[in-house]
Every structure is written in C-alpha cells, then in structure tokens.
Amino acid sequence: MSLRTIIKNLFLKYSKVLTVGSIFLLLAVIFQFSSPNIPDPDSFYHLGHAQLYRTEGLFYSGFPWVQYSVISQFKSDLWYGFHILLIPFTYLNPITDIKIAGVFLTGLALSIFYFVLKRHQIPLPFLWTILFFVSAPNTLNRLLMVRPHTLTLALSLLLLSLLIKGKNRQIALIGFLFSWAHLSLAWIPILIGLVVLTISRTKSDIIKLTYLFGGILMGWLARPNPLGAIKLAYIQVVQLMLEKQKNIPLLFGRELFPLAPQTLFENFTPLMIIWISAIAVTVFYILKNKQADQKIIILIWSSLALSAIFFLMALLVARRSYDFWGLFTILFTALVFALIKESKLIIAKNIFTTVLIAVLGFLIFYSPIKNARSLRENAVKPDLYQEISLWLKNNSQSGDIVFNVRWSDFPMLFYWNQNNYYIGGMDPIFQYAYNPALYWKFHYLSNDDVTQKTCPAMECTAAMLEDTHTVLVRDFKAKYIVLEKQRNPLVYYYLENDPGYEKKMDTKREALYLIKP
C-alpha cells in the first residue's frame, strides 16, 4: 500500500473527528477574539511562568517574584505540568500568546467532551457539547480562561469515562496529568474514583483505583521539589479551608466564596431546570427499567452523584465548583435522554425533549450575551500595568521590591516585568502562611481601610498602629509602590499628599511611586 493511500485512508477514517475538532476551535477563536480583554488576570501569570521555564530551563524551581509568600520559600510550582504545556504559546507576541493558548484549551475541552459522548454512543454529541459550553454564562467565561481548571474539567470527564470503560494504564495516565498539571485539585480524581467504586462495588474498580493513585503519585513527583509542592497544596486546600471556618477575614478571590442565591437563580436557572428534569426522569423511568446496559447505569448514577456533590460545594464552600456541577449535569442529562429516546413513555419523552430544546435555545443567546458584557465590563484590559511595568523594567535595579497594593495585580506586573520582585500574588493565603503579621499590614492597605497607619493583627488597638511609610521601608523593604487608583482611592490620596513618596508615573488607571528612604 502506497503512502498516499495510507494518508487518504487515515483522512477518511478521522475526517469527521477533524471536522468536529475544527468547529470547536473555530468556536473558541470567535469567543476568544470577540473582545480584546482577557477574561481572567491569572492568564497573565500562567503564560509568564511558562515563559520562565522556556528561558531558565524545565527544572527551574525558584520563584522569588513573590517575596513575602510561602511560594518563594518552598520553591515549587503547583501548576508545573500546565506551565510546561503552555511553553509553545510563549513564542508569540504579547497578549496574542494568551489568546491563542485560550483557543487551544477551550477547543481541547470541548473536543474531549464530544469524544466521551461518542465513546459511550450517546446520540447528538455535538449538541450536548454546545449545551455544556453555554450551560451558564459563568461556565462559558471560565472555559475561555487560560487556567488549569479548563484542563482539569476535561480530564475529570475523561477519567469518569475510563473508570467505567477503560484500561488501567489509561487511568494511571489521567491521574498523572491531574497532579502534574494541577496538584491542588488532585483530590478530584480520587473523589471520582471513590464515587464510581461506591456505585459499582466491583473488585476490578479497586484495581483501577490503585492505578489511579499510582498515576497521581507519579504526577506529583514529576516536578522540581515535589515536597515543596505538596506543602503549597496543603496550604491552598486544607489550611485555607481551616482559616475560612474560623471566619478570619482574609482576602480571597470571589471564586472561593459560596455561590450567592441571586447569582444561582440569575445565571444557573436553566441548568437547574434540565438537572431537575433529568432527575425526575431517572426516578420514574430508569429505576424501573432493568434492561439498560449496566455500564451506562453506573455512568448515570456516578454523574448524578458527582453533579450533586459539586452543586453542594458551589453553594456551601466555593463557587468555582459550579463548572464541575455543570459538567456532570450535562453528561447525566445526555445519558438519561439517550435511555428514554427509544422508550414507550411518549409523553415523558416529549416533555423532556421540549424542555431541553427550550433551554438550549435560550442559553445559546443568553450566555454569550452575558459573557460579552462580562468581558466588556469586568475582564482585564490587555495593557493593564504594561506601561508602568516596562518603566520599572528599564529604570529600576534588578531585584528591587515593588509593593503591589492588590494581590490580584501581580499576574500583570509579573507578565510584563520579571526584573523586579513583588509582595505577593496568587491566593493571599500564601502570604498569610508566610507571616501573619506582615499579611495584616498588607491587608488593611490592600482593602483601602487605612492609609497613614497600618496594623500587624486582625483586631487592632490604637497602640498597635504603625506608620505606613516605616512599614513599607523597614518590613517590606519596598522601593516602589503601585496601585490602581479607582480600586484604592484612599491609599492613592495618601500617596499623593505624603512627602515620603515621589510619583514616577500616573496613567489613566494606575499610579507608581518611589518610596523615599
């Protein structure tokens, strides 16, 4: 057989897969480039860290750019594998690399969702994938971010499929990719495995779990300084949870707060409608139907259990669980629809189909419109901190510490300027774990609660107050201070009127000051 014939046969065999994958990539391109803004600030950090591995080597483990954070102390990377995977996108132009990386991740996640549905012979896999994509404005927005969560979603669905119908080595590989790319969420594959084992209750699933644990272990070890990484994972997951239970008012990203009822009903009502409808069909039909394939039944109950678990987590623990709730809800609904498609329950089938069509028709317009508004009003401007960062890069000494008033400004500062060091970045729990007293001194300034004085404790007295300028120079050894004027108007007014600071740059949104000795 000639090479030309082989290529032709391969093309014919996989032409449909390539076509569908191309459609998902095109969809990702449309949404990624619908706005010049970046959906999430963390995208800047992840691309910046990937570029660091490209320039410094794959085994580089130090991270001194967050001086007062345990991340610099433990010298490891929770998202090591994810950053390695992003290296090919660091050869492009600034900002373009973030957009193209986002296209790849979004297209990959949608393609894996489609592949899993096809793998289990679920009808209309393309429509179910589109429904997942637009299942809620929040989910659509998250799928556009250059964050490891997008990859984690895809791997979660693939793992569930392989636990039902897959080989042990494939399961081990998914476990490896989970912990290698996103160590702090390595508990999710364990949760999925335990759910499947509880429902199936077969000895073979115990063997599968063994392979899964082995893969997770190898993914953890396959990085520079794995001990440092596991300490960081403990702080981000366990210590964070403990501190939240104590009601300590630490600064958090909004995604770590429970989902507000208003947001739930405003953005997730269509998803709840199809979820409840699918549960009703399950109760009245599947429980009575003994003829369905056992693997499909296990997949249905597993996806329902996981959707319920992540729904409760979104309501009670952290709202970022909503994308996992949506993921398993759409899978569960697709499986239920496939089972009753050929049933004799004409009325139930017609009602269920009507509900699904109505919800899909609504979400195809509602989610993109809401997402467009979010990109316009809440997303990060592509040039945020660019001008100031480049000035610092060209006019300050290497290693000079910049006091970034907001922890969430670090990704942009780091992306544009790795010549300087900063106070902290990523979750503030890492700063709190490094030194609680220093954290609180930062906290009150960041929250715009104080200006001339700050405090080293959660509950302060007048005697505990310390001069802000002294704290910046003595405790943080900061040479510069940078902030967004609109987000910290009181601190901005203080810096403008105190002789201890010299303004170096004042843009439309940000301001930079030299801290005089």
C-alpha positions in Angstrom: 0.0 0.0 0.0 1.4 3.4 -1.0 2.0 6.3 1.4 -0.6 8.3 -0.5 -3.2 5.6 0.0 -2.4 5.3 3.8 -2.8 9.1 4.2 -6.0 9.0 2.3 -7.4 6.2 4.4 -6.4 7.9 7.6 -8.0 11.1 6.5 -11.3 9.3 5.6 -11.2 7.5 8.9 -10.7 10.6 11.0 -12.2 13.2 8.8 -15.3 13.6 11.0 -13.2 13.9 14.1 -11.0 16.5 12.5 -14.1 18.4 11.2 -15.7 18.5 14.6 -12.5 19.5 16.3 -12.0 22.3 13.8 -15.5 23.5 14.5 -14.8 23.7 18.2 -11.5 25.5 17.6 -13.3 28.0 15.4 -15.9 28.5 18.1 -13.1 29.1 20.6 -11.5 31.6 18.2 -14.8 33.5 17.8 -15.3 33.8 21.6 -11.6 34.4 22.5 -11.2 37.3 20.0 -14.7 38.7 20.4 -13.1 41.1 22.9 -9.5 42.5 23.3 -9.8 42.0 27.0 -8.5 39.0 29.0 -11.2 37.0 30.9 -9.0 36.4 34.0 -5.8 38.0 35.4 -4.3 34.6 36.2 -3.9 34.0 32.5 -1.0 36.6 32.6 0.7 34.7 35.4 0.4 31.3 33.8 1.9 32.5 30.5 4.6 34.4 32.3 5.6 31.3 34.3 5.6 29.2 31.2 8.0 31.7 29.6 10.2 31.4 32.6 10.6 27.7 32.0 11.4 28.4 28.4 14.2 30.8 29.3 15.5 29.3 32.5 15.1 25.6 31.8 12.4 23.0 32.7 13.9 22.2 36.1 14.0 25.7 37.3 12.2 25.7 40.7 12.9 29.1 42.4 10.2 31.8 42.4 11.5 34.9 44.2 8.9 37.2 42.5 6.6 36.9 45.5 8.9 37.9 48.3 6.5 37.6 51.2 4.8 34.4 50.3 5.5 30.7 51.0 5.7 30.2 47.3 9.1 31.8 47.2 10.0 30.0 50.5 9.1 26.4 49.3 10.4 27.0 45.7 8.0 24.8 43.8 5.2 25.1 41.3 1.6 23.8 42.0 0.8 24.1 38.2 4.1 22.8 36.9 2.8 20.5 34.2 0.3 23.1 33.0 3.0 25.6 32.6 5.2 23.2 30.7 2.3 22.6 28.3 2.0 26.3 27.7 5.6 26.8 26.6 4.8 26.5 22.9 2.5 29.5 23.2 5.2 31.8 24.7 6.9 32.3 21.3 4.1 34.6 20.1 3.6 38.3 20.5 2.5 39.6 23.9 -1.2 39.1 24.6 -1.6 37.1 21.4 0.0 34.2 23.3 -2.7 34.3 25.9 -5.5 34.4 23.3 -4.1 31.5 21.2 -3.4 29.4 24.4 -7.1 30.1 25.3 -8.3 28.9 21.9 -6.3 25.7 22.3 -7.6 25.0 25.9 -11.2 25.8 25.0 -11.1 23.7 21.9 -9.4 20.8 23.7 -12.0 20.8 26.5 -15.0 20.8 24.1 -13.4 18.1 21.9 -12.8 15.8 24.9 -16.4 16.3 26.0 -17.6 15.4 22.5 -15.2 12.4 22.4 -16.6 11.0 25.7 -20.1 11.2 24.5 -19.2 9.5 21.2 -17.3 6.8 23.2 -20.4 5.9 25.0 -22.6 6.1 21.9 -24.7 8.9 23.2 -26.9 10.5 20.5 -26.4 14.1 19.4 -23.0 14.5 21.0 -22.3 17.8 19.2 -25.5 19.4 20.6 -24.7 18.2 24.1 -21.2 19.7 23.8 -22.6 23.0 22.8 -25.1 22.9 25.6 -22.2 22.3 28.1 -20.3 25.3 26.5 -23.2 27.7 27.1 -24.7 25.9 30.1 -24.2 29.1 32.2 -22.6 32.5 31.5 -20.1 31.8 34.3 -19.1 28.4 32.8 -18.7 29.9 29.4 -16.5 32.6 30.8 -14.4 30.1 32.8 -13.9 28.0 29.6 -12.2 31.0 28.0 -9.6 31.4 30.7 -6.0 30.3 30.4 -6.1 28.4 33.6 -5.5 24.8 34.6 -9.2 24.5 35.6 -10.1 24.1 31.9 -7.8 21.2 31.5 -9.0 19.7 34.8 -12.6 19.8 33.7 -11.7 17.8 30.5 -9.6 15.3 32.4 -12.4 14.8 35.0 -14.9 13.8 32.4 -12.3 11.6 30.6 -11.4 9.9 33.9 -15.0 9.1 34.7 -15.4 7.5 31.2 -12.3 5.4 31.6 -13.2 4.2 35.0 -16.4 2.8 33.5 -14.9 1.5 30.3 -11.1 1.8 30.0 -7.7 0.3 30.6 -5.7 0.6 33.8 -2.8 2.3 32.1 -5.1 5.0 30.7 -6.5 5.7 34.1 -3.0 6.0 35.5 -2.1 8.5 32.8 -5.1 10.7 33.6 -4.1 10.5 37.3 -0.6 11.6 36.3 -1.8 14.5 34.2 -4.1 15.7 37.0 -1.4 16.1 39.7 1.3 17.1 37.3 -0.7 20.0 35.9 -2.9 21.0 38.9 -1.7 19.4 42.2 -4.0 21.3 44.5 -7.0 19.6 42.7 -5.5 16.1 42.8 -8.3 15.2 45.2 -10.9 15.4 42.4 -9.8 12.2 40.6 -9.8 10.5 44.0 -13.4 11.7 44.6 -14.4 10.5 41.1 -12.8 7.1 41.7 -14.5 6.6 45.1 -17.9 7.6 43.7 -17.6 5.0 40.9 -16.4 2.4 43.3 -19.2 3.0 45.7 -21.8 2.7 42.9 -20.3 -0.3 41.0 -18.9 -2.2 44.1 -16.7 -4.5 42.0 -13.2 -5.7 42.7 -11.9 -4.5 39.3 -12.6 -0.9 40.4 -10.3 -1.4 43.4 -7.5 -2.3 40.9 -8.4 0.8 38.8 -8.2 3.0 41.9 -4.7 1.6 42.6 -3.6 2.6 39.2 -5.2 6.0 39.6 -3.4 6.6 42.9 -0.1 5.4 41.3 -0.6 7.9 38.5 -1.4 10.8 40.9 1.8 9.9 42.9 3.9 9.9 39.8 2.4 13.2 38.6 3.3 14.8 42.0 6.9 13.5 41.9 7.5 14.6 38.3 8.4 18.2 39.1 11.3 20.0 40.7 11.0 20.0 44.5 7.8 17.8 45.0 8.0 18.2 48.8 7.6 22.0 48.4 4.7 21.5 46.1 2.8 19.3 48.4 3.3 21.8 51.2 1.8 24.5 49.0 -1.1 22.3 48.0 -1.8 21.7 51.7 -1.8 25.4 52.4 -4.1 26.2 49.4 -6.6 23.5 50.1 -6.5 22.4 53.8 -5.2 25.5 55.6 -7.4 27.8 53.5 -10.4 25.8 54.5 -9.5 25.8 58.2 -8.9 29.6 58.2 -12.3 30.2 56.4 -14.1 28.1 59.1 -12.5 30.3 61.7 -14.1 33.3 59.9 -10.8 35.0 59.6 -11.4 37.9 57.1 -8.6 37.1 54.7 -8.7 38.4 51.2 -9.9 35.8 48.7 -10.7 35.7 45.1 -14.5 35.8 44.5 -14.4 32.2 43.3 -13.6 31.0 46.8 -16.8 32.3 48.3 -20.0 30.3 48.2 -22.3 30.9 45.3 -24.8 33.7 46.1 -28.5 32.8 45.7 -29.0 35.7 43.4 -26.2 34.5 41.1 -27.6 31.0 41.3 -31.0 31.9 40.1 -29.9 34.6 37.6 -27.3 32.5 35.8 -28.0 28.9 36.6 -31.8 28.5 36.5 -31.7 26.9 33.0 -29.1 24.4 34.2 -31.2 23.6 37.3 -34.3 23.1 35.1 -32.7 20.4 33.0 -31.0 18.9 36.0 -34.2 18.5 37.9 -36.0 17.3 34.8 -33.3 14.6 34.3 -33.6 13.5 37.9 -37.3 13.2 37.6 -37.0 11.0 34.5 -34.4 8.9 36.4 -36.7 8.3 39.3 -39.8 7.5 37.2 -38.1 5.5 34.4 -34.6 4.3 35.0 -35.3 2.9 38.4 -38.0 0.7 36.9 -36.0 -0.2 33.8 -33.9 -3.3 34.4 -32.8 -3.8 30.8 -30.4 -0.9 30.4 -26.7 -1.6 30.0 -25.1 -1.9 33.4 -22.1 0.3 32.5 -24.5 3.1 31.3 -26.4 2.8 34.6 -23.2 3.1 36.6 -22.2 6.1 34.5 -25.6 7.7 35.1 -25.6 7.3 38.8 -21.9 8.4 39.0 -22.5 11.5 37.0 -25.6 12.3 39.1 -23.8 11.8 42.4 -20.9 14.0 41.2 -23.2 16.7 40.0 -24.9 16.7 43.4 -21.6 16.8 45.3 -20.2 19.8 43.3 -23.6 21.6 43.4 -23.4 21.5 47.2 -19.8 22.5 47.2 -20.6 25.5 45.0 -23.4 26.6 47.4 -21.6 25.9 50.7 -17.8 26.0 50.1 -16.5 27.7 46.9 -18.5 28.9 43.9 -15.8 27.8 41.4 -17.3 24.3 41.8 -20.2 25.3 39.6 -18.3 24.4 36.4 -17.9 20.8 37.6 -21.6 20.8 38.6 -22.4 21.9 35.0 -20.0 19.3 33.5 -21.5 16.3 35.2 -25.1 17.6 35.0 -24.9 17.8 31.2 -23.3 14.4 31.0 -26.0 13.0 33.3 -28.8 14.6 31.2 -27.4 13.4 28.0 -27.3 9.8 29.3 -30.8 10.0 30.6 -32.0 11.4 27.3 -30.3 8.5 25.4 -32.0 5.9 27.5 -35.6 7.2 27.1 -35.1 8.2 23.4 -36.5 4.9 22.2 -38.8 4.2 25.2 -42.6 4.0 25.1 -43.0 6.8 27.5 -44.1 9.2 24.8 -45.5 11.9 27.0 -42.5 12.0 29.3 -40.1 11.8 26.4 -41.8 14.7 24.6 -41.9 16.9 27.7 -38.2 16.2 28.4 -37.3 16.9 24.8 -39.3 20.1 24.8 -37.6 21.3 28.0 -34.1 20.6 26.6 -34.8 22.4 23.3 -36.2 25.4 25.1 -33.3 25.6 27.5 -30.7 25.2 24.7 -32.5 27.8 22.5 -32.4 30.2 25.5 -28.8 29.6 26.5 -27.4 29.9 23.0 -28.3 33.6 23.2 -28.3 34.3 26.9 -24.9 33.0 27.9 -22.9 34.7 25.0 -24.7 38.0 25.7 -23.9 37.9 29.4 -20.3 36.7 28.7 -19.8 39.6 26.2 -21.0 42.1 28.9 -18.6 40.5 31.4 -15.7 40.7 29.0 -16.5 44.4 28.4 -17.1 45.4 32.0 -15.2 43.0 34.3 -12.3 41.5 32.2 -8.7 42.7 32.3 -7.6 45.3 29.9 -4.7 43.9 27.8 -2.5 46.8 28.6 -3.2 47.0 32.4 0.1 47.8 34.1 2.0 47.4 30.9 3.3 51.0 30.8 4.3 51.1 34.4 5.9 47.6 34.3 8.0 48.5 31.3 9.1 51.7 33.0 10.2 49.8 36.1 11.9 47.2 34.0 14.0 49.9 32.3 14.6 52.3 35.2 14.9 50.2 38.4 17.5 47.9 39.7 17.1 44.2 39.3 15.5 42.7 42.4 14.0 46.0 43.6 10.8 45.2 45.5 7.6 46.7 44.3 4.7 46.8 46.9 1.7 45.8 44.8 -1.3 47.1 46.8 -3.6 44.4 45.3 -2.5 40.8 45.2 -4.6 40.3 42.1 -2.4 42.9 40.2 0.6 40.6 40.4 -0.1 38.5 37.3 0.1 41.5 35.0 3.1 43.0 36.7 4.9 39.7 36.5 3.9 39.1 32.9 5.3 42.5 31.7 8.3 42.8 34.1 10.3 39.9 35.7 13.1 42.3 36.6 11.5 43.3 39.9 10.1 41.4 42.8 6.7 41.9 44.4 5.0 41.4 47.7 2.7 38.5 46.8 0.4 37.1 44.2 -1.9 34.1 43.6 -4.1 33.4 46.7 -3.4 35.6 49.7 -3.4 32.5 52.0 0.2 32.0 50.8 1.1 35.4 52.3 -0.8 34.7 55.5 1.0 31.4 55.9 4.4 33.1 55.3 3.9 35.7 58.1 0.5 36.6 59.6 1.7 40.0 61.0 3.1 41.1 57.6 -0.1 39.8 55.9 -2.3 42.0 58.1 -0.1 45.1 57.5 -0.6 44.4 53.8 -4.3 43.5 54.2 -5.5 46.9 55.6 -3.8 48.8 52.8 -5.0 46.5 50.1 -8.6 46.7 51.4 -8.3 50.5 51.4 -9.1 50.6 55.2 -6.1 52.6 56.3 -3.6 55.0 54.8 -1.1 56.7 57.2 -1.1 53.9 59.7 -1.4 50.1 59.4 -1.6 47.2 61.8 0.0 43.8 62.3 -3.1 41.9 63.7 -6.6 41.0 62.8 -8.0 43.0 65.7 -6.1 46.2 66.2 -5.8 48.8 69.0 -4.5 52.3 68.8 -1.3 51.2 70.4 -0.7 48.6 67.7 -0.8 51.1 64.8 2.4 51.6 62.8 3.4 54.3 60.4 2.8 53.0 56.8 5.9 54.5 55.3 8.1 52.9 58.0 6.4 49.6 57.5 7.0 49.7 53.7 10.7 50.5 54.1 11.5 48.5 57.2 9.3 45.4 57.0 8.7 45.0 53.3 12.0 46.6 52.1 10.0 48.1 49.2 11.5 50.5 46.8 8.3 51.3 44.9 4.5 51.1 45.4 2.0 50.6 42.7 -1.8 50.6 42.6 -5.0 51.1 40.6 -6.3 54.5 41.6 -10.0 53.6 41.3 -9.7 50.4 43.4 -7.7 52.1 46.2 -8.8 55.8 46.2 -7.8 56.4 49.9 -4.3 55.0 49.5 -3.9 56.9 46.3 -4.9 60.2 48.1 -2.4 59.3 50.9 0.5 58.7 48.4 -0.3 61.9 46.5 -0.1 64.1 49.6 2.6 62.4 51.7 6.2 63.8 51.1 7.6 60.3 51.7 6.6 59.3 48.2 7.7 60.5 44.8 5.4 60.0 41.9 7.1 58.3 38.9 4.2 57.6 36.7 0.5 58.3 36.6 -1.6 56.6 33.8 -5.3 56.6 33.3 -5.8 53.7 35.6 -2.6 53.1 37.6 0.0 55.1 39.6 3.6 54.3 40.6 5.6 56.0 43.4 9.1 55.8 44.6 9.2 55.2 48.3 11.8 57.6 49.7 14.2 56.1 52.3 
